[in-house]
């Protein structure tokens, strides 16, 4: 190398390389002092325009990886009416759950090759005392239990969509980690939804498409002691103004109810709103008893059944139980 060649020969015969000479001169210049002569580059600063580009790029990546849609569509090819079981608030893992009723509903849907939609709180997921002491299953067992139910409902692409709830998302709220809803679309080939969301469920009879619009959420801000479906009605009023007939579904309140009302639309036509408030499979727990809420009975628990027909101008048929709906297929 250039710096290693001989640059000077002293009178006493000592040979100094170019490197030796440079080091000697530097030492004479600095004396006892020192200075930094080089430093690697640090992070590159960005101006505001560049930061917007960074945010836009990372937002796109995050949406592709973890995004939750607001509006989804599912088209079903059928010449016959179909069953759609509407299930929510199972609270699997709790002690006072009607597991027999839940098992019957899942098996009934499976028996007639029915479809299903779930509205959250599928597991109880208590992690704090004293409620955790009332859990029949551990957290892992609760997830495994519900995954087996979802696998049954999703067989042959029969699970349309699932909303997350409160209880079954507590682990994500506390740790930021995913729950049983992780990779939901890949695992069950079904839509995963959060909050107020819209499902355009379409039946294709081979000649025409019949649309059944659905708006749903696990919980909504509406509540009334005079109207058990007020949250679903408020959801329709606040979030789904349309001239189409529509189904509005909420869960969370553990108060089962159904309301069908007709409203005039501009120009003289009519619109039918089907407002559904899901029941629960949780008969009772310490918290509800403390609040003075009564235990659930046979008529106030479980899910609703929808019968949808591939015929134009047919209203969705809402039945109090899944078995009632099956009886009218």
C-alpha positions in Angstrom: 0.0 0.0 0.0 1.1 3.6 -0.6 1.2 4.5 3.1 3.5 1.5 3.8 6.2 2.5 1.4 9.5 4.0 2.8 9.2 7.7 2.9 12.3 8.7 4.9 15.6 7.3 6.0 17.1 8.9 9.2 20.8 9.6 9.5 21.1 6.6 11.9 19.7 4.4 9.2 16.1 4.1 10.6 13.6 3.8 7.8 10.2 5.5 8.3 7.2 4.6 6.2 4.7 7.2 5.0 2.3 6.1 7.8 5.0 6.6 10.4 5.8 10.1 9.2 2.0 11.0 9.2 1.6 9.7 12.7 4.7 11.6 14.0 3.5 14.8 12.5 0.0 14.4 14.0 1.5 13.8 17.4 3.7 16.9 17.1 0.7 19.0 16.0 -1.7 17.8 18.7 0.7 17.6 21.6 -1.4 16.4 24.6 -4.7 17.3 22.8 -6.9 15.1 20.7 -9.7 15.6 18.1 -12.2 13.6 16.2 -11.3 13.4 12.6 -14.2 11.2 11.3 -17.6 9.9 12.4 -20.0 7.6 10.6 -23.3 9.1 9.4 -26.3 9.1 11.8 -30.0 8.8 11.0 -31.0 11.0 8.1 -33.3 13.8 9.3 -36.7 14.1 7.4 -38.7 17.2 6.7 -42.5 17.2 7.1 -43.2 16.2 3.5 -40.9 13.2 3.9 -42.6 12.2 7.2 -46.0 12.2 5.4 -44.5 9.8 2.8 -43.2 7.6 5.7 -46.6 7.6 7.4 -48.4 6.8 4.1 -46.1 3.9 3.3 -46.3 2.4 6.8 -50.0 2.9 6.9 -50.4 1.0 3.6 -48.3 -1.9 5.0 -50.2 -2.0 8.3 -53.6 -2.0 6.4 -52.5 -4.9 4.3 -51.2 -6.9 7.3 -53.8 -6.0 10.0 -56.5 -3.9 8.4 -60.1 -4.5 9.4 -62.7 -3.7 6.6 -65.8 -1.7 7.2 -67.8 -3.1 4.3 -67.7 -6.7 3.0 -69.6 -8.8 0.5 -70.5 -12.4 0.3 -72.4 -14.0 -2.6 -74.0 -17.4 -2.2 -75.2 -19.4 -5.2 -78.4 -21.2 -4.3 -81.8 -22.1 -5.8 -83.2 -22.9 -2.3 -83.7 -20.9 0.9 -80.9 -20.8 3.3 -80.5 -20.7 7.1 -78.3 -18.1 8.7 -77.7 -18.6 12.4 -77.0 -15.4 14.2 -74.8 -16.2 17.3 -73.3 -14.0 20.0 -72.4 -13.8 23.6 -71.5 -17.4 24.1 -69.1 -16.6 26.9 -67.5 -20.0 26.6 -65.5 -20.8 29.8 -68.0 -19.4 32.2 -69.6 -21.6 34.9 -73.3 -20.7 34.3 -73.4 -21.2 30.5 -76.0 -23.2 28.7 -73.5 -25.4 26.9 -76.3 -27.8 25.8 -78.2 -25.0 24.1 -75.1 -23.8 22.3 -74.2 -27.3 21.3 -77.7 -27.9 19.9 -77.6 -24.7 17.9 -74.2 -25.5 16.3 -75.2 -29.0 15.5 -78.6 -27.8 14.1 -76.9 -25.4 11.7 -74.4 -28.1 10.6 -77.2 -30.6 10.1 -79.0 -28.4 7.5 -75.8 -27.1 5.9 -76.7 -23.7 7.2 -74.6 -20.5 7.3 -73.7 -18.4 10.4 -72.7 -15.0 11.6 -71.2 -14.4 15.0 -71.3 -11.1 17.0 -68.5 -11.4 19.6 -68.0 -12.3 23.2 -67.5 -15.9 22.2 -65.3 -16.5 25.2 -65.6 -15.2 28.8 -61.9 -14.4 29.1 -61.9 -13.1 32.6 -58.4 -12.5 33.9 -59.0 -10.6 37.1 -60.3 -11.7 40.6 -62.8 -12.7 41.7 -64.4 -13.4 38.3 -61.5 -15.5 37.1 -62.2 -17.9 40.0 -65.6 -18.7 38.4 -64.1 -19.8 35.1 -64.8 -23.4 34.1 -62.0 -23.4 31.5 -58.7 -21.7 31.5 -58.0 -19.0 28.9 -56.3 -21.4 26.5 -59.1 -24.0 26.9 -61.7 -21.3 26.2 -60.0 -20.4 22.9 -59.6 -24.1 21.9 -63.3 -24.7 22.7 -64.5 -21.8 20.5 -62.0 -22.6 17.7 -63.6 -26.1 17.5 -67.0 -24.5 17.3 -65.9 -22.1 14.6 -64.3 -24.9 12.6 -67.6 -26.7 12.7 -69.6 -23.6 11.6 -67.0 -22.7 8.9 -66.9 -26.1 7.2 -67.5 -25.7 3.4 -67.3 -21.9 3.7 -70.5 -21.6 5.7 -69.2 -19.0 8.2 -70.1 -15.6 6.6 -68.6 -13.1 9.1 -67.6 -12.7 12.7 -67.4 -9.5 14.8 -65.1 -9.3 17.8 -66.6 -8.5 21.2 -65.4 -7.1 24.5 -64.5 -10.2 26.5 -62.8 -12.1 23.7 -60.6 -9.1 22.9 -59.5 -8.3 26.5 -56.2 -10.2 25.9 -55.4 -7.9 22.9 -56.4 -4.8 24.9 -54.0 -5.8 27.7 -51.0 -7.1 25.8 -51.5 -5.9 22.2 -51.3 -9.6 21.1 -53.8 -11.3 18.8 -56.6 -13.5 20.1 -58.4 -16.4 18.5 -59.3 -14.0 15.7 -55.7 -14.0 14.5 -55.5 -15.0 10.8 -59.3 -15.4 10.9 -59.8 -15.0 7.1 -57.0 -17.5 6.3 -58.2 -20.0 8.9 -62.0 -19.9 8.3 -62.3 -18.1 5.0 -64.7 -15.7 6.6 -64.8 -11.9 7.1 -63.4 -10.5 10.4 -65.1 -7.3 11.5 -64.8 -4.8 14.4 -67.3 -2.1 15.4 -70.1 -0.9 13.1 -69.7 -2.7 9.8 -71.7 -3.6 6.8 -72.3 -7.0 5.1 -73.9 -7.2 1.6 -75.1 -10.8 1.7 -76.3 -11.7 -1.8 -78.1 -14.8 -3.0 -77.6 -15.8 -6.7 -80.3 -18.1 -8.0 -78.6 -18.4 -11.4 -80.7 -15.7 -13.0 -80.7 -12.8 -10.6 -79.0 -11.5 -7.5 -81.0 -10.8 -4.3 -79.3 -8.5 -1.9 -79.8 -8.7 1.9 -78.0 -5.7 3.5 -76.9 -6.3 7.1 -75.4 -3.7 9.5 -73.9 -5.1 12.7 -71.7 -4.4 15.7 -71.1 -6.2 19.0 -72.4 -3.2 20.9 -73.9 0.2 20.1 -74.7 3.2 22.2 -78.4 2.9 22.1 -80.2 1.7 25.3 -83.8 1.9 26.6 -85.7 0.2 29.4 -88.8 0.4 27.1 -87.3 -1.2 24.0 -85.1 -4.2 24.1 -83.8 -3.6 20.6 -83.1 0.1 21.0 -79.3 -0.4 20.3 -80.0 -2.0 17.0 -82.7 0.6 16.1 -80.3 3.4 17.0 -77.6 1.7 15.0 -79.9 1.8 11.9 -80.8 5.4 12.5 -77.3 6.6 13.1 -75.2 4.5 10.7 -77.4 3.0 8.0 -79.8 5.4 6.5 -80.9 3.8 3.2 -84.0 3.2 1.2 -83.3 -0.5 1.1 -84.8 -3.0 3.5 -82.2 -3.8 6.0 -81.2 -6.0 9.0 -79.6 -4.3 12.0 -78.0 -6.6 14.6 -76.3 -5.9 17.9 -75.3 -8.1 20.9 -73.6 -7.3 24.2 -76.7 -6.4 26.3 -77.8 -10.0 26.8 -81.4 -8.9 26.1 -83.0 -10.9 23.3 -85.5 -9.0 21.1 -86.7 -8.5 17.6 -88.6 -5.5 16.1 -89.9 -5.2 12.5 -90.9 -1.7 11.5 -91.9 0.0 8.3 -90.9 3.5 7.3 -92.0 5.6 4.4 -89.3 6.9 2.1 -89.2 9.9 -0.1 -91.5 9.6 -3.1 -94.0 7.3 -1.3 -92.3 4.0 -1.1 -91.7 1.9 2.0 -88.7 0.5 3.8 -88.7 -2.4 6.3 -86.2 -2.4 9.1 -85.5 -5.7 11.0 -83.8 -4.8 14.3 -82.3 -7.7 16.2 -80.8 -7.8 19.7 -79.1 -11.1 20.4 -79.6 -13.1 23.5 -76.8 -14.9 25.3 -75.9 -18.4 26.4 -74.8 -17.1 29.8 -77.6 -17.8 32.2 -76.0 -15.8 35.0 -72.8 -14.9 36.8 -71.7 -13.1 39.9 -71.6 -9.7 38.3 -75.1 -9.9 36.8 -76.6 -11.2 40.1 -74.9 -8.3 41.9 -76.5 -5.9 39.4 -79.9 -7.4 40.1 -80.3 -8.8 36.6 -82.4 -12.0 36.5 -81.2 -15.4 35.4 -81.9 -16.2 31.8 -84.6 -18.8 30.9 -85.3 -20.9 27.9 -86.9 -18.1 25.9 -84.4 -15.4 26.7 -81.2 -17.3 25.9 -79.6 -18.4 22.6 -79.6 -17.1 19.1 -81.8 -16.1 16.2 -82.3 -17.9 12.9 -82.7 -16.1 9.6 -84.3 -17.7 6.5 -83.2 -15.9 3.3 -84.9 -16.9 0.1 -83.4 -16.4 -3.4 -86.5 -14.5 -4.7 -86.9 -10.9 -5.4 -89.1 -8.7 -3.1 -88.9 -11.3 -0.3 -88.3 -10.0 3.2 -85.8 -11.8 5.4 -87.6 -14.1 7.8 -86.4 -13.7 11.4 -87.2 -16.5 13.9 -86.7 -16.6 17.6 -84.6 -19.7 17.6 -82.5 -21.5 15.1 -84.7 -24.5 15.3 -87.8 -22.4 14.5 -86.0 -21.1 11.4 -85.1 -24.7 10.3 -88.8 -25.6 10.6 -89.6 -23.0 8.0 -87.0 -23.7 5.4 
